[in-house]
Amino acid sequence: MQELLSSTVIVALAEMGDKTQLLALLLAARFRKPVPIIAAILIATLINHGLSAVLGQWITQLFNPDILVWVLAVGFIAMAGWMLIPDELDDETDSINKWQKFGVFGATFILFFLAEIGDKTQIATVALAAKYDSIILVTIGTTLGMLIANVPAVFVGDKFASRLPISLIHKIGAAIFLVIGVSVLVQHYYF
């Protein structure tokens, strides 16, 4: 259960103010059809994070446990630093127009899936799957985290997002990543 809860909380915090959350806001403002947008975000995230969790598990097979501990610890600590750098979304109007021919669901799916590649939440999913050894629970947890952050963005748009203390949320997320990174080392070497 810890895998599910940790994955959900970490990704929900990491997603606040992230470029994919900003993309969800743009898509909602453009199409004004929340159900297909949310469905596309769900499917794109399940596929993207499912593949990421498999990658995380595969990484555990590549390294011996001592090296893997350092890879995970450094990865989580690096994520802590990355959380403190605010994301910006370039003008996505051209991208939305390019994929609009696939309809609301198709455009959202393609744009969200592509935006998530190499994103903080995808990297976090890889690291969480390597740490917790559970592809399914990590994928479900990270997907729930994405939905927790993006569904309100789709429904209430800029009004809700502008009221969130994004900087504070990023600092809390960074602290959580830092604590996890340090705890990986402490657990391995002292317990």
N, C-alpha and C positions, 0 to 999 in steps of 0.2 A: 504494500500500500504506500510505503514511503516513496517508491519510484514514481507512482502516479501523482501523488501530492506535490512532491518536489518538482517534477517536470512541469506540472500545471502552473505552479506559482512562479517558478523561474522564467518560463516563457511568457506568461502574462505580463510580468514586470518588464522583461526585455522588449516586448512588443510595443509598450507604451511609447508613443512618439517615433516609432520605427517607420522606415520608408513604406513597409507594406501596410501599416495602419493608415498612413497618409494616403496611400493608393486606394485603400478601402473608402476613405472619405471622398476622394475624387470620383471614384466609380459610382458611389451612392448619389453624389450631386449630379453626375452626368446622366445616369440611367433612371434614377428614382424608382427602382424596382428591387427592394431589399431581399426578397426571397431568393431569386436566382443568384444574386450577388453572394449571399451567405452560403448557399448551396455550393457555389463554385469555390469559395474560399475553403469550405470544409473539405471538398474532394481534392483540391490542389494541395492543401496542407497534409491531408492523410497520405497522399502519394509521396510528396516531397519529404515529409518527416519519416515516413515508413522506410524509404530508401536511405535516409540519413541514419536512422537507427540501425539498419542492417550494416551500413558502413562503420558505425561505431562498434558494433559487435565484431566485425571483421578486423578492425584495428587491434582489438584485444588478442586476436590470434597471431598478429604480426610481431608483437613485442613480448619480451619476458616480463614478469610482474614488476620487477624493480624499475625497468625503463618505462613501462606503462604508467606507473604511479607518477613519475616525473612528467610524462607527456600530459596526463590528465591534470595534474596540479598546475603546470605552466599554462595549459589551455584554459582552465577556469580563471586563473589570475589574469591572463591576457583578456579574457571576456570581461572581467571587472573593469579593466582600463577602457575597453572598447565601449562599454555601457556609458561611460562619461562623455563620449563624443556624440553630439546630437546628429541624427540623420536628417538629410534634406532630400526632398523629392524633386528631381528635375522636372521640367515641364513635360508632363506625360500626355498632354493633349494629342500630340502626333501619334503616340503609341496606342492610345485609346481609339483614335480614328482608324488606325491601321487594322486593329483587330475587331472593330465594331461589326464587320461583316459576318462574324461568327455569333452574333447576338449577345445579349447581356451575359448569359451564363458562359458562353465560349470565350468572349473577350476577357471577362473577369478571371476565368480559370487560367488562361494563357498568361495574362499579365501578372497575376498573383504568383503562379508557379515560377515564372522567370525571375520576378523580383525577389523571391525567397532564396534563390540559388546564391550561396555564399553569404547569406544574411546572418546576423547575430543569432537569430532563433534556429536557423538550420545548423550552424556550428554548435550551438548549445545542445541541440538534439543529438548530434554525433557524440559529444562528450558525455552527455547523460546516459546514452545507451552503453557506452564503454564503461562507465562507472557502475551502473546498476545491473547490467547483464539481463535486461528485459526489453526486447524489441517492442512487444505489444504494449506493455504498460507505459513505456516512455513515449511511444507514438501516440497513444490515447491521451496521455497527460499533456504533451506539447501541443497537440491539436486542440485540446480543451483550452489551454492557455491562449492560443491564437484566437479562438472564438470569444473568449472572455474579453480580450482586448479589442477585437474587430467588430463584433456584432453591435455593441453600443455605438461604435463609430458609424456603422452603416445606418442605424436607425435615427440617431440624433445629430449626426454630422458635426460640423464645426462648433456648434454651441457647447456641446459636451466636452469636446477635446480641448477647447480653449480654457476651460475651467479646471482641468486637471493640472496639478503641479508636476509637470513632466520632469523637470530638473530633479525634484525630490524623488520621484519614482525611479529615475535612472540611478540616483545615488543609492537608493535602497537595493535595487537590483545589482549594482556593482558590489555593494557590501556582501550580498548573498553569494555572488560568484567568488569573491575573495575568501569568504569563510569556507566555502566548499573546497576551493583549491588548497587552502592551508590544512583543512581537516583531512583531505586525502593523504597528504604527507604525514600528518600526525598519526592518523589511524594505522598507516602502513609501518611506520618506524617505531611507534610506541605501544601498539596494542597487538 
